[in-house]
Amino acid sequence: MHPALLWLGRLAGIAGAVLMGVGAFVRLSGSFWLWGFQVGTLMLAGIGGMVLACLCFLILLVERAGKP
């Protein structure tokens, strides 16, 4: 379970950061829509991905702290 959580956290964090970066770039260029989605929706999905990554890493840290 530990390697799966670690990789899920890494992938979710990278995907979230990429979505946030794309959303910020498109919004700063003056557009509100990308791929049929509002840019704010893409940025919220990026935030969700990074929160998922943080929760995966938190679970790993808590499980490791409980072991002597």
Sine and cosine of phi, psi and omega as CSV:
sin_phi,cos_phi,sin_psi,cos_psi,sin_omega,cos_omega
0.00,0.00,-0.56,0.83,-0.03,-1.00
-0.89,0.46,-0.74,0.68,0.01,-1.00
-0.90,0.44,-0.57,0.82,0.01,-1.00
-0.92,0.39,-0.67,0.74,0.04,-1.00
-0.91,0.41,-0.62,0.79,0.01,-1.00
-0.89,0.45,-0.73,0.68,-0.01,-1.00
-0.94,0.34,-0.59,0.81,0.07,-1.00
-0.89,0.46,-0.67,0.74,0.04,-1.00
-0.90,0.44,-0.67,0.74,0.01,-1.00
-0.91,0.42,-0.72,0.69,-0.02,-1.00
-0.91,0.40,-0.66,0.75,0.01,-1.00
-0.91,0.42,-0.63,0.77,0.03,-1.00
-0.91,0.41,-0.69,0.73,0.02,-1.00
-0.91,0.41,-0.70,0.71,0.02,-1.00
-0.89,0.45,-0.66,0.75,0.02,-1.00
-0.90,0.44,-0.68,0.73,0.01,-1.00
-0.91,0.42,-0.62,0.78,0.02,-1.00
-0.91,0.41,-0.71,0.71,0.03,-1.00
-0.88,0.47,-0.65,0.76,0.04,-1.00
-0.90,0.44,-0.68,0.73,0.01,-1.00
-0.90,0.43,-0.69,0.72,0.03,-1.00
-0.90,0.44,-0.71,0.71,0.00,-1.00
-0.88,0.47,-0.68,0.73,0.01,-1.00
-0.91,0.41,-0.67,0.75,0.00,-1.00
-0.89,0.46,-0.71,0.70,-0.03,-1.00
-0.91,0.41,-0.65,0.76,-0.01,-1.00
-0.92,0.40,-0.66,0.76,0.02,-1.00
-0.93,0.37,-0.39,0.92,0.05,-1.00
-0.99,0.17,-0.12,0.99,0.12,-0.99
0.96,-0.27,0.06,1.00,-0.03,-1.00
-0.98,-0.20,0.51,-0.86,0.03,-1.00
-0.96,-0.28,-0.21,0.98,-0.09,-1.00
-0.80,-0.60,0.60,-0.80,0.08,-1.00
-0.47,-0.88,0.79,-0.61,0.02,-1.00
0.84,0.55,0.51,0.86,0.00,-1.00
0.99,0.15,0.10,1.00,0.02,-1.00
-0.89,-0.46,0.51,-0.86,0.15,-0.99
-0.94,0.34,0.55,-0.83,-0.06,-1.00
-0.89,0.46,-0.56,0.83,0.04,-1.00
-0.88,0.47,-0.57,0.82,0.04,-1.00
-0.92,0.39,-0.66,0.75,0.05,-1.00
-0.90,0.44,-0.63,0.78,0.01,-1.00
-0.93,0.37,-0.60,0.80,0.07,-1.00
-0.92,0.40,-0.61,0.79,0.08,-1.00
-0.90,0.43,-0.60,0.80,0.07,-1.00
-0.90,0.44,-0.67,0.75,0.06,-1.00
-0.89,0.46,-0.67,0.74,0.02,-1.00
-0.88,0.47,-0.64,0.77,0.04,-1.00
-0.90,0.43,-0.66,0.75,0.01,-1.00
-0.94,0.33,-0.56,0.83,0.08,-1.00
-0.91,0.40,-0.66,0.75,0.07,-1.00
-0.87,0.50,-0.67,0.75,0.03,-1.00
-0.89,0.46,-0.69,0.72,0.02,-1.00
-0.89,0.46,-0.65,0.76,0.01,-1.00
-0.92,0.40,-0.63,0.77,0.06,-1.00
-0.88,0.47,-0.70,0.71,0.01,-1.00
-0.93,0.38,-0.57,0.83,0.05,-1.00
-0.90,0.44,-0.68,0.74,0.04,-1.00
-0.87,0.49,-0.68,0.73,0.03,-1.00
-0.89,0.47,-0.68,0.73,-0.01,-1.00
-0.91,0.42,-0.65,0.76,-0.01,-1.00
-0.92,0.38,-0.66,0.75,0.01,-1.00
-0.92,0.39,-0.60,0.80,0.00,-1.00
-0.95,0.30,-0.54,0.84,-0.01,-1.00
-0.94,0.34,-0.45,0.89,-0.02,-1.00
-0.98,0.21,-0.23,0.97,-0.02,-1.00
-1.00,-0.02,0.69,-0.73,0.01,-1.00
-0.96,0.27,0.00,0.00,0.00,0.00
